[in-house]
Amino acid sequence: MKKSIRPATYGLMAEFDDPTAVVAAAEKVYEAGYRRIDAFSPYPIEALSEAVGVHSTKMPLIVLIGGILGGLGGYLMQYYVHVIDYPLNVGGKPFHSWPSFIPVTFELTILGAAVAAVFGMLALNGLPEPYHPVFNAPNFALASRDRFFLLIESLDPKFDHDETANFLKSLGPREVTDVEH
Amino acid sequence: MQRVTNSHDDVAIHRTSPPVIEPGHTFGSVTDKISALTLRRRTPIGWYLGFTLSFMVAGMLMMTILYLLLKGVGIWGNNVPVGWAFDIINFVWWIGIGHAGTLISAILLLLRQEWRTSINRFAEAMTLFAVSCAVMFPLLHTGRPWLAAYWLFPYPNTMGMWPQFRSPLLWDVFAVSTYGSVSALFWYVGLIPDFATLRDRAKNRVFQIIYGMLALGWRGSARHWARYEATYLLLAGLATPLVLSVHTIVSFDFAVSQVPGWHATIFPPYFVAGAIYAGFAMVLTLTIPLRYFYGLEDFITLRHLRNMGKIMLATGLIVAYGYMMEAFTAWYSANTYEEYMILNRMRGPYAPYYWALIFCNAVVPQLLWSKRVRHSTVALFLISLVVSVGMWLERFIILVTSLHRDFLVSSWAMYSPTVFDWTMFIGTIGLFFTLLFLFIRFLPIISIFEMRTLVPQAEIKEEKVKA
């Protein structure tokens, strides 16, 4: 296997004014066979995520696991405290008085699920990530205002600098630029 | 998942309604207008005045706490038989106010009420600050909070002791701390894309660095947005049962006991409705001046105010039903103590407060049936203040009238607050406004990225994509 050489650019970035245009362009790029692509928008656009190839996320599973762990942990903690480690007779109730363990179990289920949701999302998104090559693209600061961007990474097997640049230009962007590392 | 799509149905249903965002706005104008409040606009003189005043009142809170820690809880008016007084009244009042924030950000999101978008950030901030004020009361009620930790939170300690998980008071600890944590997470997740906007728009190096760190390197990637949206919806789905459970558990503090007037199954729904009622009153109290002074009438329109008025009317009716049921069950129970409790409320030494509460919470809000009242900012503002007072009186009545005359006549007594009860309560209002003024100055008070989804251009035109 050949030793991989770091390509000269990170990728090519096309800049759009209009959300519909960027979604249409992303779909064409995907159809053309590019897979290492990404799009950037100032607000969530479900069609854009689908166009770059994201059809489902692992978030629901992560949240489910977080919730189960939180709830199970909460219940077992109360069981350990009141049945095993420090059994105390309160009003003649059984040590394992499960109905009164429900509220705390419920709260810890929610807490576990919510913590898993937020930290799972950040971890899968690779955040915090202070530096990223896409920030080098001209006008990229407008990606958080009113501009839409479409990126093809140079690591994509189909990537050929000139051919890909011409293809992107045919999709009607404002501009196509190289993204430095 | 896309919150843009239902805009047309909504317009069709409310053809005569004011819009959720004034026409003519673009992605750029929405972004610039909201971020300019933080970044560009000179801090108004009114901000300095408001902040200074609030901070002075918060200083009174600090002095009260200092004196409290030196002298002990004896500086307050609560004593046997009224052992729970201002602490729990104010705790329940503040927690209740917080609930509207979660309702707006979570429940209305799930119900696809897109008008929530321009007020959710602000309402969530209000939730956090209200919870901060609320927790102070039970914590300081323990007298020496640094010694109370072992019976509040389960951690292995040298005494080998554990908290009592069969007690509603402990459920409360878990409910409120979970609520505070989840609200903070939800709020922060909502802020990440807006921090990125502020980072990119800030001209000042210090602001660029601070907002940049807070934005965690957010770049608006479509792959990130997919997970972000899934997370946001899941958090909303989690916060919805959470907010209902929190005030349910707060009401268990009362309902699980056997004190006359507290031992009632109506308590959980009645407390939750009361919390939402008080919370919306506070959102109105805050947004009406805010939209006026910061010129946000384009984003927080009459539609928002009117809808909040309607929710207040609906929850106010539930609360009024609660008052009726309290009286009915007291009579129907044929229990001497329950019967005496309600008669004592209506005719006893605290009767003026009871009738003031009925007037504030059940009578005045009936004005909201009138469309003219719902469309008048002045009227809504005044009603919201009356409701806030009414909800405070409600907790006062529930607490004090039930405790001051219970089963044993020989232990009856009167309760009255001392000056330190008042400085503490008013001080938390100062703290609340101090935090709110800081929030208004340094963070985007309206969710910018969600406002962009309301701009007409935001809609993806399917036929053009396929063409």
Interface residues (C-beta under 8 A of the other chain):
Chain A: D18 P19 T20 V23 A24 A26 E27 D38 A39 F40 S41 P42 Y43 P44 I45 E46 A47 L48 S49 A51 V52 V54 T57 M59 P60 V63 G67 M77 Q78 V81 H82 D85 Y86 L88 V90 K93 S97 S100 F101 P103 V104 F106 E107 L108 I110 L111 A113 A114 V115 A117 V118 G120 M121 L122 L124 N125 L127 P128 E129 P130 Y131 H132 V134 F135 F140 A141 L142 A143 S144 R145 D146
Chain B: M1 Q2 T26 F27 G28 T31 D32 P154 G160 M161 W162 P163 Q164 F165 R166 P168 L170 W171 F174 A175 T178 S181 V182 L185 F186 Y188 V189 P193 A196 T197 R199 D200 R201 G212 M213 L216 G217 W218 R219 G220 S221 A222 R223 H224 W225 A226 R227 Y228 E229 A230 T231 L234 L235 L238 A239 P241 L242 S245 I249 F252 F449 E450 R452 T453 Q457 A458 E459 I460 K461 K464 V465 A467
